[in-house]
Amino acid sequence: MILVRNETSPEDVHGMHAAEAILTAKGGMTSHAALVARGWGKCCVVGCGALAIDDKARRVEVDGKTLKEGDWITLNGTKGYVYKGSLSLLPADPEKNKYYRELMRWADKERRLGVRTNAERPEDAAAAIRFGARGIGLCRTEHMFFDPERIQAMREMIVADTEEERRKAIMKLLPFQRKDFQGIMAAMEGYPVTIRLLDPPLHEFVTLDKDQVKELANELGLSEKALSARIAQLHELNPMLGHRGCRLGITYPEISEMQARAIFEAAAALTKKKKKVYPEVMIPLIGTAEEFVNQKEIVERVAQEVRKKTGVKFPYLIGTMIEIPRACLVADKIAKEAEFFSFGTNDLTQTTYGFSRDDIGGFLPDYIAKGILPEDPFQSLDREGVGFLVATGVRKGRATQPKLKVGICGEHGGDPKSIAFCHEVGLDYVSCSPYRVPIARLSAAQAAIEESRRKKRR
Amino acid sequence: MILVRNETSPEDVHGMHAAEAILTAKGGMTSHAALVARGWGKCCVVGCGALAIDDKARRVEVDGKTLKEGDWITLNGTKGYVYKGSLSLLPADPEKNKYYRELMRWADKERRLGVRTNAERPEDAAAAIRFGARGIGLCRTEHMFFDPERIQAMREMIVADTEEERRKAIMKLLPFQRKDFQGIMAAMEGYPVTIRLLDPPLHEFVTLDKDQVKELANELGLSEKALSARIAQLHELNPMLGHRGCRLGITYPEISEMQARAIFEAAAALTKKKKKVYPEVMIPLIGTAEEFVNQKEIVERVAQEVRKKTGVKFPYLIGTMIEIPRACLVADKIAKEAEFFSFGTNDLTQTTYGFSRDDIGGFLPDYIAKGILPEDPFQSLDREGVGFLVATGVRKGRATQPKLKVGICGEHGGDPKSIAFCHEVGLDYVSCSPYRVPIARLSAAQAAIEESRRKKRR
């Protein structure tokens, strides 16, 4: 089954997971569909603008031809081709290949960069370990909220009028989140797991049609009008620059508190079972040191409470994602408070260029054709602009905290040219989707070899 | 008559112009409504979240009370109060005040910064001259497209399939634009006029309801389905980071060409009438030198064509708006090609912080209350982040072109603290809405006096 959509959003993850492959009419290399599919090693073709997709009629028109639900198509995710009909396919499994294993052994001997993975499900974490990842650099937590059982509590929180009601609603998610974190830390036993606190704008949890609004209003004991008004209030003109990331945790501290509690209770439970855990709590979208301190104080307090309540000592770090230009510019101040930085170069590319990765398809082809950009900056890191900010962030951060742990968890962490850059500016590790881990190991080795060659030539 | 809306967009300017005052439920100090109202010296209260506005029913509910179209309310734009009923009002006219005139004379003697205005209509330009402005720092051109007669041609262009059709449609706007530019340059005789090429995303020109789609489809001889598909294609998830600014001129060079032709034909016509003109063509949203060169070549070519065709020599400059972090970082390269920079600090604040000025209302009050931000960064320039980028842009730009003319045309150009910053980093001028020109003259003088005091103390 292939999922065909104009674009996908976090609400679609269950359908995306069920699908063999994904085809969208909009978006680029780092659109939601592409990111999720790459993470899962799923075939995906995005930005196929020639498709006129009618969701309701479950029909696609393309080049005068009409395809309906159930018709066969075949995708080539490498080349971005869509074929009508069912072509025969060949499976790929590099692990069975001894040359691959030997090459990876050589690469690991040479490289200085660590390689982690971006994963949020234990099975992805396990796959990444098989591919050679040694830790999770980005465990997103929002996917965990979209399960039907859970989203209801999230929605209750969103429509709540008082802090008390909000807290009551969000705390329903605590056992679920604790189980999630326990699963992923167990799968990663002995390796660090960087968990990012809730990042997306709240309206993503309440994108509902009329019937769904009616149903939800009934369930929550609200009038349809009041619910619609609350949903309208959450609507943002530019959600990418809106009320999300740490801005959520600052206005709704109970969200950060619940997530921190889930992480540390999971850590305590595993420690009791003699398992090693290294949770690293990552505060997203920091632009000022004050934002970080606000959230750090909550996480720190919860950690102490859990240690006291459980009587278990577990290690943990509190750090931040650097993904806003301003964070790079004040990295010295942030590093006084943070124990690690992880560069979120997807968002950093968006804000440094003023490009929305979901909308870049409208002009990128022209930019490439006219030689204005050499390539998609979401695919390969722009050294001159975004790279300058990353280098500034590393330099300023280490100026106040020489031992600051620094990594990258944007999509660039799996791109060979960008990995070479990460090596050059002295990052500690790159983190990428499980299926890109082997290429990251190889690229990190190539960057190290290239560097020692350059040194010899001097 | 007071216009009451959830938020306003460029399509509303005619209604806004007709209104005595404007009240919105959404937005902050630099939302569309606030910007336009400030420019026009109109009373405006934005972000009044307590209002539940029902556009269709023409009703507002607030605190259990219902107001309907035609009911009296009174606004206090200084304090942000909304009163039920009609309160008595007092007019304000500083120009009649001799103390004001004397103070301004003193200020003008002291200040080093030039003061320009942001204006797009001859009457605003004339008002600004009365307030002491000496040039236009930002003449936006998009408002000029929303006139009913003109928007039709714009829409034809948007739905056109070929470059030829697009060119034919856009060229219908040439006489209108020429007249606009002639009017504004005539009103500003002897002073420079910085004209920004088209900036907003195209979908702003086709935000239509069902009936309007039907009507427009008829007029354009298209099927409703085809028109709706084109409109859907233009929809962007984050229009602020989308297909706008120079990205439009790069994908649709005929837009820049038409605008350049209108500017230079207006300049030639006025020059023939022995009027002095100093048009400065400003390319918006530049992030790379390549983008600037692409657009500069078009503008330059048209200037030569118009000079040749009319036999008239007129002066002109081609420069750019610096409003994207990346532009500040590569300002040395851009300055090799550009004759002036104008810092667009509204957009630069949006991208440096990752804040949408239209959506900041969701969390800014909490940020201020919790001491995370000292004030709204769209109101007063953030020296540490945005200011660092501005200073970097000035320094790098002047490194390759020492005589580079540098100004600021964001809303900060009318804010006293931000004006002090502009003085310190050595800008040549600030530009602000006509009604803020006097405060800008005063603040520029205060900054100069403060500087000479500091020097004496040393």
Interface residues (C-beta under 8 A of the other chain):
Chain A: E7 G49 A52 A229 Q233 L234 E236 L237 N238 P239 M240 L241 G242 H243 R247 I250 T251 L285 G287 T288 E290 E291 N294 E323 I324 P325 R326 L329 V330 D347 Q350 T351 T352 Y353 G354 F355 S356 D358 D359 G362 F363 D366 Y367 K370 G371 I372 L373 D382 E384 G385 V386 F388 L389
Chain B: E7 G49 A52 A229 Q233 L234 E236 L237 N238 P239 M240 L241 G242 H243 R247 I250 T251 L285 G287 T288 E290 E291 N294 E323 I324 P325 R326 L329 V330 D347 Q350 T351 T352 Y353 G354 F355 S356 D358 D359 G362 F363 D366 Y367 K370 G371 I372 L373 D382 E384 G385 V386 F388 L389
